[in-house]
Amino acid sequence: MHTQNIIIQVQKTFSALDCTGGGVIIKKRGQTILEEYFGVHGQQKKAKKVGPHTLFHLASVRKTYVGFAVAYAIYHNYIASIDDRLSDYLGHTSIFGSVTIRHLVTHTHGLRWQNEKIMKEFIAGSNWAYRDVNVDILAQVIFNTTGKTIAEIVNEEVFQALSFTETNWFGEKIENLIEVDHKNHPFWYESEVCDGSKMNMYSSLSELASWGQVLLDKGQVNGKQVIPIEIIQLLTTIQSPNNKPKHLPTNGVFWFVQPQVIEGVTELSPLLPEGSFQLLGYTSVALLVIPTENIVAVRGFNSFGSLQGFDYIQDIHEFGSMVYQSIR
């Protein structure tokens, strides 16, 4: 195994992002074979060193937990089917039309925010676009059907079940939160709302890797089925509608999933085998699972967005390729 090559690749990204702190964890067959941290929490002179208990801003990687709440609602029949229309749960609003839960979780819904109103961008299922309006809508659907917020479901069903203490939505700063260098980016915001609908989720890299291991092990921990296997399968297998153009990304419940035949460009390196799944956040935090090789890979940084000239697709491809080639 050539784990040093992975460290070099991650540190290359660290330099390109011009951030202050980062880290990487690789698991093989459930064993941690690489855990490395570098840098500090922020720009202050006496900023704390990054370490095992540093909590990284997950950005869009939080959608693994948003997706869990959706899959939980479907598994327990609060939502009858992934193909139910939004109008079944939010009323007959013309803008929703034929949009289904499946469309929302695979970024094929065709909706977007415009001047604080939801507008239609394209016919559901006919295209693909990454718009966070889907999380806002799903948060309402989940609350309407279960009587619980996303955060309440995830806390009860995941964090308590797995004894996670370093993963959650945070409305105020605590000591171990890394400072996010957002460079006044227009997409950056902070929120005191901790219901699971906002982009204020943090986690240690070790707990993020542990969650990836639970997904890889199909919900089992120490031989016990902690998370129903049906929920894991729904999350991490292809759910994209059949009429989606083949060259567009393929998703499970939010997760990018490697199809049998790769026809376009997506987050996943083309070298990764079928069934691999991954999430990438705007902080360049990433969680990659390669089931065929029993690999879980996590990396974390504290830069929101990236500098001009940084090709995030090329970078995440290099990360996936390096992990796969170095420790398969």
N, C-alpha and C positions, 0 to 999 in steps of 0.2 A: 504494500500500500504506500502511496506517495502523497501523504497528507500535507507535506510541505508545499507542494504545488498548489493546493487549495488555499493555504494561507497566503501565498504570493498573489493569487488571483483576487482574493478578498481585499488584501491591502492595496492592490492596484485600484480597485473600486473606491476604497476609502480615500485614497489620494485624489482620484478624479472628482469625487463629490465634495472635496474640500470641507470635510466634517471633522468633528473633534473626537468622536468615539465610535467604536465598532466591535464586532465579535462574530465568531462562527462556531457552530457545533455540528458534528457529523456523528450519526449513529449507524452502526452496521450490526444487523441481527440483534438489535436491542441493546447493544453495548456502545458506550461513548468512546469513539476512537480519536476524536479531535475536539478540543474545547479551548479556544483561544480568545482573549480579549485584548484590546489595545486602545490607547487614548484616554480621554477624560470626558466628564459629563457636560462640559460647556466651556465658554470662553473665559470664565473668571480665573484669576491668577492661581487660586488654591482650589480649583475644581477637583471634585472627587474622581478617582480613577475608575474606569469601567471595569466591572467584574461580574461574578455569577449572579449577584442580586440587583444589578442594574436593570431597570425596567425601560424597555424600548417602546416608542410610539409605533403601533402596528399599522396605522393608516388602513389601506384596503385589505390587509391580511386579517383584519378583524372580521371580514366577511365569512371566514370559516365558522365563526360563532354565530353570526347572523343566520348563516345557512343552516347551522344546527337547529336553531329555533324554528325555522321553516320546516325542516325534515321532522322535527319532534311533533309539530302541529299536524303534519300529514300522517305520521305513524300512529298517532293517537286519535285520528279521525276528527280533529277539530276542523281541519281542512279535508274535505272528502277526497280530493284528487289534485295532483299537480296540474292537471289540465282544466281545473275549474276556472271560470272567468272571474275577473276582478269584480265585475258587476254583481256576482253572487254574494259578495261580502261587503262591498262599499257602495251599493246602490247603482242604479242604472244611469250612470253618467256617460254621456255620448263620447267623451274623450277617451274612455277606456275601450270602447268598442269590443273587439274580439281578443283583447289582451288577457292572457292567462297567467297563473302562477309560474308555469314553466317559462314563459317569455320573460318574466321579471328576473328569475334566478339565472338565466342564461344570456342576459344582456341583449335580448332580441325583441324587447317590448316596444321600442319605437317612441318612448315618451321622454320628455326633458323638462327641466325647469326653465321658464322664461318670464322675467319680471314677476317672480313669485307666483306664477300660475303654471300648471302642468299643460304642456302643449304636445301635439303629436308631430313626430319627426319623420316616421315612416310606418308603413303597415306592419303590424306585429308579425314576426317570423320571417320577414322578407330581407332583413339586414341585421347588422350587429353594431352596437355602439355602447361605449362604457359611460353610463350616466348614473349618478348616485340617487336619482329620483326613485329607483327601484327599492332601495333600502327604506326610504321614507314611507313609501306605500306599504311595503311588507310589514313594517313596524306597526302600522295601523291595523292591517289585516290580522296579524298575530294577536294583538291586544283585543280586537273585537271578537275573535274566535275562542281564545283561551282565557281571557280575563287577566293575563299576565303580560308583562313587558318582555322584550327579548332578554334583557339583563336578568330578570327574575328566573326565567326558564333556564338560562345558561348557568347561573349561579347554583340553582338547585340540582340540575341534571348533570352538569359537567364539573364545575369547580368543587362543589362539596363531595361529589362521588369520587373525584380523583385527588382530593386534598390539595387542590391548587390554592395557593395564598398570594401569588405574585402576578396574577392575571386578572384584570378587571377594567371597567370604565372609571375614570377618575375625573371628578369635578373640581378638584383643587390640587395644588402641588404638594407632594410629599418628598421626603429626602431621596428616595431611590429612583425617582423619575429622571430620566436623562433630559437635558435641555434640548429642545428641537430647534435647530438652526433653520428657520423658515425663510430668512432673507426677504421678509415682507411679501411673500408669495401671495397672490390674490386668492388662491384656493385654501390657504391656511386659516383655521379658526380654532378658538378654544371654547369649551362649553361646560357649564355646570350641570347639564342634564346627563344623568347616568342611567338612562333606561335602555341603552343598547342601540339607539338609533343614530347616535352621533359619532364623530371620528375622534373620540378621546379615550381610546383603549390602549393600554400598555401591558407588556408582559416581559418577564425575564426570558432570555433565549432558551434557558433550560426547560421551562414549563412549555414554551412553544414547541420545542423538540419532543417533549413528553407527549403533547397532544398529537403531534405527527405520528409518534409511535403507536398511540392508541388507534389512530385511523388505519395505520399499516396493519395492525393486529386485529382489525375488524371489531374493535370495541372490547377486546379481552385484555384484562390486566391480571397477571399472575394466575392464569387459567380460569378466571372468573369473568363472565359476560357483564361488564359494567355499563356499556352503551349498547343498545339493541343493534344487532348486525344490519337490520333493515335500514336503520338511520344512516349507518356508515356507507352502505351500498348506494343509497340515494344520493348522498353528498358527493361521492367520489367516482361515480360512473357517469357516462355521457347522458345528459338530459336535453341537449340542444334539439329544437324541433327539426323534423325531417326536411322541411322546406327551406331551411337556412342554406344560403349559398355555401358550397363545399370549401371555398377558399378562406372563409371567415373562421375565427376562433371557435373551438369546441369546448363546451363547459358541462360540468356536473352542476350541483347547486353552488354556483359562484366559482368553484374550482375550475381552473384550466386543466383539461384532461387530454392526454395524448391519444389521438385516434389511431386506428389501424393503418390508415393511409393518410399521410401528411400532404395537404394540397395548398396550404397557405402559410402565413407567418403568424406565430402566436408566441406567448411567453415561454413556452417550453422549447428547449434546445431540440433540433431535429435528430440529434443523436440518441435522445432518451427513448426507451422502449415504450410500446403501447401500454396504456394503463397508468403511466406515470401521471402525477397530478401536482399542481403548484399554485401558490398565490404569491403575488408581489404587491408591495405597498408603495405609496408615493415617497416614503422615507427610504426606499430601496431595501427595506426588511423583506425577507423572502422565506417561505417554507416550501420545501420540495420533498416529495415522497416518491420513491422508485420501488414499487412492490416487488417486481421481478428480481431485484438485487437486494431486497431487505435493507434499503437505505433510507434514512431520514436526514435531511440537510437543512440547517437554519443559518441565516446570517442576519446581522443587524447593524444599522447605522443611524446617525441622528441628523441627517440633512433632509429637509423637506423639499422635494423637487431636485433639480440638478443644474449644473452650470451649462452654459451654451456649448454645444458640441458633444455633449455626453449622450451616447446612443444607448438608452436603457434596455432596448431589446437585445442589441448585440451583447451588452454586459451580462444580462441574465442568462442568455444562451451560453456565454463563456463559463459562467458559474456552474450551470447544469452539466455542461460537457466535461468540465474539469472534475467535478464530483464523480460523475459516472466513469470517466476514464481512469481516475486515480484509485478508486477503491472497489470497483466491481469484482 
